[in-house]
Amino acid sequence: MNEPPLAGQVAVVTGGSGGIGSAIVLALDQAGAYAVSLDRAAPFDKTMPWINCDARNDASVATAVAQVYRERG
């Protein structure tokens, strides 16, 4: 059995809670990556990994990326 193409990879998607963004998160997840949404709004799918983040604010992005790094390396 083949390993998924993105197995072991980590992906962050800014704006990942909206329609297109959540579809991207889902596609990355299905390809084997750990995909997390960075967004100001919670995703409709409550099972989707999400971090509250304002991509317009450097400190908010740095905090979110640090959290992903701590959790997933």
C-alpha positions in Angstrom: 0.0 0.0 0.0 1.3 3.4 -0.9 1.8 6.2 1.6 -0.3 9.3 0.9 1.7 11.9 -1.0 1.8 14.5 1.8 2.2 12.0 4.7 4.2 13.6 7.6 3.9 17.1 6.2 2.3 20.1 7.9 0.3 22.7 6.1 -1.2 26.0 7.3 -4.0 27.6 5.3 -4.8 31.3 5.9 -8.5 31.9 5.5 -9.0 28.2 5.9 -12.4 28.5 7.5 -14.3 29.8 4.5 -15.6 27.8 1.6 -12.5 27.7 -0.6 -10.1 27.6 2.3 -11.9 24.8 4.0 -11.9 22.8 0.8 -8.1 23.3 0.6 -7.7 22.2 4.2 -9.8 19.1 3.4 -7.8 18.3 0.3 -4.5 18.6 2.1 -5.8 16.4 4.9 -7.0 13.7 2.4 -3.5 13.8 0.8 -2.0 12.9 4.1 -0.9 16.3 5.5 -1.8 17.7 8.9 -3.6 20.8 7.7 -4.7 23.6 10.0 -6.8 26.6 9.3 -5.5 30.0 10.4 -8.5 32.3 10.4 -10.4 34.9 12.5 -13.6 32.8 12.2 -14.1 29.3 13.4 -14.7 26.8 10.6 -18.2 25.4 9.9 -16.7 21.9 10.3 -16.0 21.8 14.0 -13.6 18.8 13.6 -11.2 20.9 11.4 -8.0 22.0 13.1 -8.2 25.7 13.6 -6.2 28.5 15.2 -7.6 31.9 15.7 -5.3 34.2 13.7 -5.5 37.6 12.0 -3.2 37.2 9.0 -3.0 41.1 8.8 -1.2 41.1 12.1 2.4 39.9 12.2 2.3 39.1 15.9 -0.9 37.0 15.5 0.7 35.0 12.6 3.9 34.5 14.6 1.9 33.2 17.6 -0.1 30.9 15.4 2.9 29.5 13.6 4.7 28.9 16.9 1.6 27.0 18.1 1.6 24.8 15.0 5.4 24.2 15.4 5.0 23.2 19.1 2.1 20.9 18.3 3.4 19.3 15.1 7.1 20.2 14.7 
